[in-house]
């Protein structure tokens, strides 16, 4: 075979120079046989013999040899090491010109050749330069209505070519989107759903394009949701379902498409997958269960799609998802808890769910995972409880149900995501609930853990939530016992640091808490106030109006700053400071700063400034 190939290559070089069609065709036939026998070896030989640069002259549109030459290029370009040489041999421009041909075989082999050269190679740039993608996109559009089997093969090749051309290349994918390829491919999927090869190629193309955010709007303007759901319902094989899942996941990130998928019946398909795989032990069953339940949770992230499935808390889908929470399967427990968290995104839903007893199911789930320690389930269940605790009417009910006791079981957790949700849940629960804040605020172990987490600089979310909960315990309890517990637990310094936060809401929460500490146990907190530099912090905050014009130019910003000034003045100067603090006040010329605030536009701030100035003057 090797000798025959060498002879054929030598003859081809001679014949191409003489343009002898018969002898060229016989040489091409020999090359195709050699490539079919051992593609890599034959391709290497073709490269060594310098045949590639001869091929452009053999790609004449009217020549009978052209389909075979294009076929040879397609076969050769299956090898990664041959793609760059194909580009360097100048094969792209004549191949792109052949896309104007009316001959079916020429188009088929040319599409294959360009598609193979483009695969993960700089050939894409050459095809782009020659305008090949536009021509192929035009062919797909004009051929899409034709359901002839031969036409289906050509469409498959052209779709594959565009897929290889744009794969993992955002700019080329954007180019195809701008050409309007997406609506054409969606039509193909609907008209050629019986053509397995073409359907798979469309799905792969969708998967590539759907990753680009700019594609979502085009997809949303088509009936892609109906087509994908219809296709999914017809599939029995795991691999085919997985292909559709890979398209659905990125598309379902778009809220408009979420709703379209729900209306097209995807949820019923997903629930059916769950039923058939929940007890499966095969790897593919586990994978399908995870994909289906994850996609279900994703659909619930859209406000409209979520509310449609909630159906006032009486929807069958909502009820089915709730049944996942007590499941023995961790994946379903996780998905069920996440689904509840997603349903709990408005007060009406939250109130209904608490009334219907969902809290108890979540508490039972958490109890099962105190020892088992599945972090994702813990995190999801705490997320759901946190959301449910937001409406004021739910707080007392959830506290009575023992939510805080269950949540506190996870205090030993060393996992930041669990810590973060634990803190957020407790903070929501005690908001306006004085008794609960008092009970938790005098829990030494909780305060000790909060102080520890206030120093978790590697986890900003945990650190921020710890500070906010520490402040909330004081603000909502207004209890001297809570203040003493915080002082004894070394929490005061963290509240002083919190008062310097870049977030105004946190600054104000800290100042209000510090004000309560000063009012309830100033003597006990004096040492901590001095050590943490509270006076310097207040001086800076009260001086900030002069250095924050960007804040003052916004109405909301002015309101927040006024609140800060009011809190800062109230915090300290409403209470006669002990000697060490008094000396610091005098040393920083506080009276000058306070005097300027007497003319503040906010009456509360100006009034407090006047009182403070009088007190400072009397004390000096």
C-alpha positions, -999 to +999 in steps of 0.1 A: +000+000+000+029+024+009+046+018-025+013+023-043+007+056-024+042+069-032+037+061-069+003+077-069+016+109-052+044+111-078+020+106-106-004+132-091+024+158-091+031+151-128-006+148-138-016+180-120+011+199-140-003+184-173-040+187-161-047+152-174-081+145-158-081+107-161-047+102-147-055+127-119-087+109-109-069+075-107-043+091-084-070+106-063-087+072-060-055+057-048-050+085-022-086+079-009-080+042-005-047+048+013-064+073+037-092+048+043-066+021+052-044+042+075-053+079+076-024+091+098+004+074+078-011+084+044-016+120+055+020+121+067+032+108+034+011+134+015+027+161+036+062+148+030+058+146-007+046+182-009+013+174-024-009+199-004+003+230-023-009+213-056-044+208-044-057+244-048-053+242-086-073+210-085-103+226-068-117+241-099-155+245-096-163+228-129-138+199-126-151+164-120-121+158-097-132+185-073-154+164-050-126+139-046-100+165-039-122+181-013-128+146+002-091+140+004-086+174+022-115+165+046-098+131+054-064+146+058-077+173+081-090+147+105-054+147+118-045+176+141-009+178+127-023+184+091-047+213+098-021+241+099-003+227+067-037+228+050-041+265+059-005+272+049-010+255+015-037+280+007-066+256+006-091+278+025-099+304-002-106+279-030-127+257-007-148+288+004-153+296-033-166+261-038-194+269-014-211+288-042-214+255-062-248+240-070-234+205-069-245+185-039-214+163-036-190+193-040-209+211-012-209+181+010-171+174+007-163+211+009-183+215+041-165+185+056-131+198+046-137+233+060-152+219+092-123+196+099-097+223+092-115+247+115-115+223+144-094+240+172-071+256+146-061+289+131-081+278+100-110+296+116-094+330+109-088+321+073-125+309+069-136+341+086-115+363+063-129+345+032-165+349+044-171+312+046-194+312+076-218+337+060-222+315+029-227+283+050-253+301+072-271+311+040-271+275+027-286+262+060-313+288+059-323+281+023-321+243+028-339+241+061-373+235+047-362+205+026-367+172+044-350+150+018-326+126+034-296+137+012-304+172+021-304+163+058-268+149+055-256+182+039-273+202+066-256+180+092-222+187+077-228+224+074-240+226+110-209+207+121-187+231+101-202+261+119-199+243+152-162+237+147-157+272+133-171+289+165-164+263+192-150+280+224-145+313+205-168+341+218-162+365+190-170+339+163-200+327+182-212+364+185-207+366+147-230+337+141-256+351+165-255+384+146-260+364+113-293+351+128-282+315+129-301+307+161-337+310+147-326+289+116-312+261+138-343+261+160-364+256+129-341+228+118-347+211+151-384+212+146-385+202+110-358+175+111-364+159+146-364+124+130-329+130+117-307+119+146-274+131+133-288+165+124-306+168+157-275+160+177-255+185+157-281+212+164-280+204+201-242+207+202-244+240+183-270+253+208-248+242+237-220+263+223-240+294+215-262+293+247-231+300+268-230+335+254-252+359+272-261+378+239-276+346+225-304+344+252-325+371+237-325+354+203-333+321+218-361+336+238-377+350+206-380+314+191-399+283+202-368+267+215-384+257+248-412+238+230-388+221+206-364+210+234-392+197+256-408+178+228-375+163+219-368+154+255-401+136+258-392+114+229-358+103+243-352+070+260-314+069+260-294+085+288-268+101+264-295+118+244-312+132+275-278+145+287-273+163+254-306+181+259-298+188+295-265+205+285-285+229+263-313+235+288-290+244+317-274+276+302-307+286+285-326+283+318-304+310+333-326+335+314-358+344+332-379+347+300-368+313+288-374+299+324-410+308+320-412+294+285-397+261+296-422+259+325-451+266+301-438+240+276-440+213+303-403+208+312-411+206+349-433+175+344-404+159+324-380+166+352-403+152+379-406+121+358-368+117+356-366+120+394-392+093+399-374+069+376-339+075+389-343+082+426-337+046+436-313+039+408-277+027+416-263+031+381-239+060+375-262+074+348-292+073+371-273+093+398-262+118+371-297+122+357-312+127+391-287+154+399-291+172+366-329+171+367-332+183+403-306+210+398-325+222+367-357+222+387-341+245+413-328+268+385-362+272+370-375+284+404-350+313+404-372+332+380-399+352+398-426+345+372-417+308+367-415+303+405-449+319+411-465+300+383-453+267+399-462+278+435-499+283+425-508+298+459-491+269+476-515+244+461-497+236+429-489+199+423-454+207+414-449+226+446-462+197+466-440+172+448-409+192+454-418+195+491-419+157+493-382+157+484-372+172+517-378+140+539-363+118+511-335+094+519-316+107+490-292+136+498-295+151+463-332+153+466-330+167+502-307+194+488-329+202+458-360+203+480-344+227+505-331+249+478-365+249+461-382+260+493-356+288+496-365+299+460-402+297+467-396+318+498-388+350+479-419+370+488-438+375+520-470+359+508-453+326+499-433+327+531-464+332+553-483+304+535-454+280+538-448+286+575-486+281+581-485+248+562-458+233+585-427+234+562-405+247+590-409+214+609-398+195+578-367+216+575-358+213+612-361+175+609-339+176+579-313+196+597-314+173+627-306+144+604-275+163+592-261+175+625-241+143+627-241+133+590-226+167+583-237+171+546-226+207+542-246+214+510-278+202+527-271+222+559-265+253+538-296+249+517-319+242+547-305+272+566-310+293+535-347+283+534-352+291+571-335+325+567-359+334+538-389+321+557-380+342+587-381+376+569-418+384+573-425+398+607-455+375+613-434+344+608-407+352+634-426+343+666-440+312+650-406+300+639-391+307+673-419+288+690-412+259+666-376+257+680-358+271+650-331+289+670-324+258+691-319+237+660-298+264+642-275+267+673-266+230+669-245+241+640-224+266+659-194+242+660-194+241+622-161+251+606-176+255+571-180+292+562-211+287+539-229+271+569-216+297+593-228+325+570-264+311+567-266+303+604-258+339+613-282+353+587-310+330+600-305+340+636-303+377+627-336+375+608-353+356+636-345+381+663-354+412+643-380+430+665-381+400+688-369+413+722-373+381+742-354+360+716-327+386+713-323+386+751-322+348+753-296+345+725-277+375+736-270+360+770-259+327+755-221+329+763-212+302+738-230+320+710-214+354+718-180+337+721-184+322+686-196+355+672-165+373+685-143+346+670-160+349+636-158+387+638-121+381+632-126+358+602-108+381+577-105+353+551-143+351+550-157+386+546-193+374+546-190+355+578-172+384+595-198+409+584-228+388+595-211+381+628-208+418+635-244+425+624-258+397+646-237+409+676-252+444+671-287+430+665-286+411+698-280+444+716-303+466+695-334+443+697-330+432+733-320+465+748-309+444+777-282+452+803-276+414+806-269+411+769-246+441+770-227+426+799-224+393+780-210+411+750-185+431+771-174+400+789-170+382+756-147+410+742-172+419+716-172+457+720-141+463+700-156+446+670-186+469+671-163+499+672-145+485+641-179+479+625-187+516+629-160+523+604-175+500+578-178+512+542-215+502+544-236+529+560-262+504+572-236+485+592-221+518+605-254+528+618-263+494+633-229+495+651-235+531+664-269+523+678-256+492+695-226+512+709-251+538+721-271+512+740-239+499+756-229+534+767-264+539+781-267+505+798-232+499+811-208+527+802-185+520+832-182+483+822-175+492+786-151+522+793-119+502+790-130+486+757-141+520+743-107+535+751-088+504+738-107+504+705-103+541+699-140+549+700-135+586+704-113+588+673-139+569+653-167+592+664-146+623+656-140+610+621-177+601+615-189+635+627-163+652+604-173+631+574-200+655+562-173+679+550-155+651+531-184+632+515-199+655+488-207+625+466-229+611+494-245+644+502-255+649+465-278+619+468-311+623+488-308+588+502-271+594+510-280+626+529-306+607+549-282+579+558-255+604+568-279+623+590-288+591+606-251+584+613-245+618+628-276+614+650-265+580+661-229+591+667-240+621+688-266+600+707-241+572+713-217+591+735-226+626+743-260+617+758-240+600+786-214+619+807-181+602+797-157+589+823-124+607+828-102+588+803-128+593+775-134+629+785-097+636+781-097+621+746-128+642+737-110+674+747-078+664+731-094+660+697-112+694+698-146+677+695-164+710+703-154+725+670-168+695+650-200+696+671-205+733+666-205+730+629-233+704+632-255+729+650-265+744+616-272+709+601-303+708+579-316+678+598-334+691+630-326+660+650-289+663+642-288+701+649-307+697+682-284+669+694-254+689+684-266+719+704-271+697+735-238+681+730-220+714+727-236+726+759-225+695+777-190+697+764-187+734+773-199+726+808-174+698+812-144+717+799 
